[in-house]
């Protein structure tokens, strides 16, 4: 009987230790990811701003930092769409009309950055880059519909099918309550040119908390064959956020210049273009 009790105690203790390790592993894992990114050339500020899913993907893909472009500005709903009732339109127009124009002009509520990383490649003569578009919107939008994020690039880079995703987080700032969603379904893809994702922006994070801060991260891997000549190549890309305010769904458009647009553009508020450029060597590397 004593042996049975001792055995049960040992099993109970082992289970407790296992639970403790399991509970703490996310924190330990995040520390490991952050440490890797810092060693791979990403700044402490950037590591603090990147969406957790983006950081995990960079760690998984053995990324090294190449370049970052960051811009802050305003994304404010200034028009009222035609798909709402006259009563709703009147309320929305009153909100927009009573917004303090000085505050709107002087305070930045939308920040986005474009990060380029070079990835380890096991294939000779093929370069891999990850292109990451991160955004933060400190705002409570009136229109909570389906927004879109997109990017376009030069030089006929091929999208690595299945590598892309967009992770979205809505948060109630005062309590930290949040809603998270990751979408791997591509909204639009133009071979060798660009890609975009769609997501539903939330008014509430749960039944009792409004969403007053929104953020997200878009991640794709692109590849290109090279001749291993060691010569320098220059590439560029652009990213953009489209906030829907109307009843009609627009379709993302891409060009190789690169540029981004959307059909039925009057149904959307758009962020400014976020351009990025980087140089790279046509040679195989072990990272």
Residue pairs with C-beta under 8 A, 6 or more apart in sequence:
30 52
30 55
32 59
33 55
33 56
33 59
34 47
34 55
36 59
37 47
37 50
37 55
37 58
37 59
37 65
38 44
38 47
40 58
40 63
40 64
40 65
41 64
41 65
42 50
42 58
42 65
42 115
43 68
46 68
46 113
46 115
47 55
49 113
49 134
49 136
50 58
50 115
50 132
50 134
50 217
51 134
51 167
51 169
51 215
51 216
51 217
52 167
53 165
53 167
53 182
53 217
53 219
54 132
54 134
54 167
54 217
54 219
57 130
57 165
57 219
58 117
58 130
58 132
61 117
61 119
61 120
61 128
61 130
61 221
62 119
62 120
62 287
63 117
63 118
63 119
63 130
64 117
64 118
64 119
64 287
65 115
65 117
66 116
66 117
66 118
66 129
66 278
66 280
67 115
67 116
67 276
67 277
67 278
68 113
68 114
68 115
68 116
68 276
69 113
69 114
69 274
69 275
69 276
70 111
70 112
70 113
70 114
71 111
71 112
71 113
71 272
71 274
72 108
72 110
72 111
73 108
73 110
73 111
73 271
73 272
74 104
74 105
74 107
74 108
74 109
74 110
75 109
75 110
75 137
75 139
75 241
75 243
75 269
75 271
76 99
76 104
76 109
76 139
76 269
77 92
77 96
77 141
77 142
77 143
77 243
77 245
77 269
78 96
78 269
79 245
79 266
79 269
80 89
80 92
80 93
80 96
80 245
81 143
81 245
81 246
81 247
81 267
82 246
82 247
83 246
83 247
84 92
92 142
95 142
96 142
109 137
109 138
109 139
110 135
110 136
110 137
110 138
110 139
110 241
110 271
111 135
111 136
112 133
112 134
112 135
112 136
112 239
112 241
112 271
112 274
113 133
113 134
113 135
113 274
114 131
114 132
114 133
114 134
114 151
114 237
114 238
114 239
114 274
114 275
114 276
115 130
115 131
115 132
115 134
116 129
116 130
116 131
116 132
116 237
116 276
116 278
117 129
117 130
117 132
118 127
118 128
118 129
118 280
118 285
118 287
119 128
119 129
119 130
119 221
120 128
120 286
120 287
121 127
121 128
121 223
121 284
121 285
124 228
124 284
125 225
125 226
125 227
125 228
125 284
126 223
126 224
126 225
126 226
127 223
127 224
127 225
127 226
127 280
127 282
128 160
128 221
128 222
128 223
129 157
129 221
129 222
129 223
129 280
130 163
130 219
130 220
130 221
130 222
131 151
131 153
131 219
131 220
131 221
131 222
131 237
131 276
132 217
132 218
132 219
133 149
133 151
133 217
133 218
133 239
133 274
134 215
134 216
134 217
134 218
135 149
135 215
135 216
135 217
135 241
135 271
136 213
136 214
136 215
137 213
137 214
137 215
137 241
138 212
138 213
139 212
139 213
139 214
140 203
140 210
140 211
140 212
141 201
141 203
141 214
141 243
143 243
143 244
143 245
144 200
144 201
144 202
144 203
145 200
145 201
145 244
145 245
146 198
146 199
146 200
146 201
146 244
146 249
147 198
147 199
147 200
147 201
147 241
147 242
147 243
147 244
148 187
148 196
148 197
148 198
148 199
148 241
148 242
148 244
148 250
148 252
148 262
149 166
149 196
149 197
149 199
149 216
149 218
149 239
149 240
149 241
149 242
150 187
150 188
150 194
150 195
150 196
150 197
150 239
150 240
150 242
150 252
150 254
150 260
151 194
151 195
151 196
151 218
151 220
151 237
151 238
151 239
151 240
151 260
152 190
152 193
152 194
152 237
152 238
152 254
152 255
152 256
152 257
152 258
152 259
152 260
153 193
153 194
153 222
153 235
153 236
153 237
153 238
153 256
153 258
154 235
154 236
154 237
154 256
154 257
154 258
155 224
155 233
155 235
156 192
156 224
156 256
157 192
157 222
157 223
157 224
157 235
158 191
158 192
158 222
158 223
158 224
159 189
159 191
159 195
159 220
159 221
159 222
160 220
160 221
160 222
160 223
162 184
163 219
163 220
163 221
164 184
164 186
164 195
164 197
164 218
164 219
164 220
164 221
165 182
165 183
165 184
165 197
165 218
165 219
166 182
166 183
166 197
166 199
166 216
166 217
166 218
166 219
167 180
167 181
167 182
167 183
167 216
167 217
167 219
168 180
168 181
168 182
168 183
168 199
168 201
168 214
168 215
168 216
169 178
169 179
169 180
169 214
169 215
169 216
170 178
170 179
170 201
170 202
170 205
170 211
170 213
170 214
171 177
171 178
171 179
171 205
171 211
171 212
171 213
171 214
171 215
172 178
172 205
172 209
172 210
172 211
172 212
172 213
173 212
173 213
175 209
177 205
177 206
177 209
178 205
179 202
179 205
179 206
179 211
181 199
183 197
183 198
183 199
185 197
186 195
186 196
186 197
187 196
187 197
187 198
187 252
188 195
188 196
188 251
188 252
188 254
189 195
189 196
190 254
192 256
193 254
193 255
193 256
193 258
194 252
194 254
194 258
194 260
195 220
195 254
196 252
196 254
197 218
199 216
201 211
201 214
201 243
202 211
202 214
203 210
203 211
204 210
204 211
205 211
218 239
226 233
226 282
226 283
227 282
228 282
228 283
228 284
229 282
229 283
230 281
230 282
230 283
231 281
231 282
232 279
232 280
232 281
232 282
233 279
233 280
233 281
233 282
234 277
234 278
234 279
235 277
235 278
235 279
235 280
236 258
236 275
236 276
236 277
236 278
237 258
237 275
237 276
237 277
238 258
238 259
238 260
238 273
238 274
238 275
238 276
239 260
239 273
239 274
239 276
240 260
240 270
240 271
240 272
240 273
240 274
241 270
241 271
242 250
242 252
242 262
242 268
242 269
242 270
242 271
243 268
243 269
243 270
243 271
244 250
244 267
244 268
245 267
245 268
245 269
246 264
246 266
246 267
246 268
247 267
248 264
248 267
249 264
249 267
250 262
250 263
250 264
250 265
250 267
250 268
251 262
251 263
252 260
252 261
252 262
253 260
253 261
253 262
253 263
254 260
259 273
260 273
262 268
262 270
